Amino acid sequence: MGTVFLPRMVNGPFDDSALFVQFRHQNRAVLFDLGSLFALSPRDILKITHIFVSHTHMDHFFGFDHVLRLMLGREKKLVMVGPPGFLGHVAGKLSGYCWNLVKKETHSLVLHVMEVHPQEIRSCRYPSWNGFQPDEIRCDAPFDGVVADTGEVVVRAVHLDHGIPVLAFSLHEHRHLHIHTAALEALGLVPGPWLSRLKSLVHQNAPPETEIVVPGHQHTAPRLFRLGDLAAATIRIVPGKSLAYVTDTAGTPENMEKIIHLAKDADDLFIEAVFSHADGDLARHKNHLTARQAGEIAGLSRAGRYHLFHFSPRYAHFPEVLTTEAREAFDRVRKKG
């Protein structure tokens, strides 16, 4: 079965952290972490609507300027989510440039920045037309775990300890809408962009009497349908897919318990594996996970697949030490049931 989103790590396991998630058949994407993004095309970067940042160490926030430069001069809203202190870090980045030319642009880029605290979410807008001068910081709502909900997918976050507060994230498809191609053929309909509108209306729980126009093809005229009738004939609703993204966290029992809960039954778990178990003292000192801990978390959370990243350079010539260690831990946990 297909999924509404297609995740891929931007860089290799020894390079900066960034997970790009493209939405299938849509001109939009989200990004988890903002390390170096030179491996992403400008076209892909311009699809990004939301960026979820674990923390602002340089290898996770270096790409901010790259994104900003590409989006300047475009009519666009970019939502950014990060841990405590994030508003100040974004403001600090923006204050490093002179914006007199941007004020003259006819199109405005607006950064909607959210800072997630354990009890509340604080937010602020930075519009380009005003030289990215911030609006007043608002406390939007109590934090209930959800940091974004588009109707199709929901993104949740938990706070972890890395010596500083960091965020780990999960992305869940509310439900997957599977299109019956045979039903389309029986109705004489040709797949196209109109299917995205159909799915969007279903996700929004639009009234069944809502009218939807299906374009014609070749020599046939456009056809008008009631949403309820068309959806019933062509769509099968099944449980949605999910992923989790975890990096830069100490391997403490409290952190591991939070991660396992966050990633429970995820189809894909993207998780750091910085050091080997043999270097556990170093991992504890630097507040990172070992490959064994990453494999154990993947097994205990019952993730369908796990993807390791954020390897320490000390394993550059023998990365199999980390991948083998994680696999053995994963298999061991799974065998125990």
C-alpha positions, -999 to +999 in steps of 0.1 A: +000+000+000+012+035-008+016+063+016+009+100+015+045+109+024+080+098+012+108+103+037+145+104+029+176+115+047+193+144+029+229+135+038+249+104+046+251+090+082+284+108+089+271+142+077+246+168+090+212+158+101+182+166+079+151+144+070+132+156+040+096+143+037+079+148+004+041+145+001+031+122-028+014+140-057+017+173-039+040+203-043+049+204-006+072+188+019+083+191+055+118+190+070+131+176+102+163+194+112+182+220+093+218+207+088+236+213+055+210+211+027+232+215-004+222+179-014+186+191-018+176+209-050+162+244-048+130+230-063+127+206-033+135+232-007+108+255-021+083+228-014+089+230+023+060+244+044+071+232+079+106+227+095+108+209+128+141+215+146+154+192+173+178+218+187+201+245+173+236+230+175+253+240+142+250+206+125+212+208+130+207+245+122+234+254+096+209+252+067+186+280+079+204+307+058+203+284+028+165+280+031+160+317+038+179+328+008+159+306-016+126+317-002+132+354-002+111+373-027+083+347-027+048+349-013+052+321+012+045+312+048+071+289+065+063+273+099+093+265+121+091+245+153+119+242+179+127+237+216+130+263+244+151+292+232+142+287+196+126+321+191+158+339+202+180+317+180+159+325+149+158+362+158+196+361+162+200+346+127+177+372+111+194+401+129+227+393+112+216+407+079+205+441+065+170+439+051+165+472+033+162+456-001+137+429+011+114+456+023+109+467-013+099+433-025+063+429-037+061+394-023+064+386+014+079+357+032+065+352+067+082+330+092+058+316+118+081+304+146+069+282+174+089+275+206+078+244+224+080+243+262+069+214+284+037+233+294+031+257+266+038+268+230+051+303+224+050+318+189+060+348+169+058+360+133+088+374+114+075+391+081+100+400+055+081+432+045+090+446+080+126+436+078+118+404+098+111+425+129+092+402+152+056+406+162+048+403+199+055+368+213+023+350+221+016+320+243-007+302+219-019+273+240-010+246+265+013+220+249-005+188+245+021+170+224+008+182+190+029+208+172+012+207+137-019+192+122-026+197+085-057+175+084-038+148+065-010+144+090-003+153+126+032+160+140+039+154+177+069+162+198+085+152+231+112+169+251+144+149+256+176+156+275+209+162+256+224+184+282+201+210+267+164+205+259+159+189+225+128+177+206+120+144+190+092+141+166+066+118+151+046+122+119+013+103+116-010+101+086-045+104+101-058+078+077-047+067+043-071+071+013-064+044-012-078+051-047-094+022-065-080+024-100-104-002-113-133+019-100-119+050-118-117+030-151-153+017-146-165+053-142-144+064-172-123+087-151-086+094-156-063+100-126-050+135-123-046+165-099-083+164-092-076+133-070-057+155-046-087+178-042-109+148-037-087+134-009-084+169+006-121+172+009-125+138+024-097+146+050-115+178+058-148+159+063-165+181+038-203+176+034-212+147+012-232+170-011-201+191-019-198+192-057-165+182-073-157+186-110-136+159-127-119+172-158-126+156-191-099+139-212-094+138-249-129+144-263-150+140-232-165+169-212-159+176-175-183+158-152-199+169-119-201+145-089-213+147-053-184+142-030-201+114-010-210+094-041-175+098-057-157+090-025-178+059-018-171+046-053-134+053-056-118+055-021-109+029+005-100+042+039-072+023+058-050+031+088-023+057+080+014+054+080+038+070+105+074+078+112+095+091+141+127+112+141+151+110+171+185+125+174+209+140+200+197+125+232+213+109+262+206+072+266+189+076+300+160+054+310+137+084+310+147+095+275+144+059+262+110+054+276+098+087+260+113+077+226+097+042+227+063+057+234+067+083+206+079+058+180+054+030+190+045+010+159+060+036+136+065+023+100+099+041+099+121+052+128+150+075+120+173+074+150+208+085+158+235+058+165+265+080+174+288+056+193+293+019+197+285+002+230+323-002+235+325+036+237+295+039+261+314+061+285+320+086+257+283+084+247+272+091+282+297+120+285+284+136+252+247+127+259+242+106+228+228+071+220+249+041+212+240+019+183+229-008+207+205+015+224+192+026+190+185-010+180+169-017+213+146+013+210+136+003+175+128-032+187+109-022+218+089+004+199+080-023+173+091+000+145+086-016+110+120-003+098+148+017+114+173+040+098+205+049+115+223+083+111+245+108+130+275+084+131+306+097+149+336+103+125+356+078+146+338+050+128+344+064+093+365+034+082+343+008+099+307+019+100+296-017+101+305-017+138+275+005+143+251-011+119+258-046+131+255-036+167+221-020+161+208-050+141+219-075+167+202-055+195+170-051+173+169-088+166+175-098+202+147-076+214+123-089+188+130-125+196+121-119+232+088-107+220 
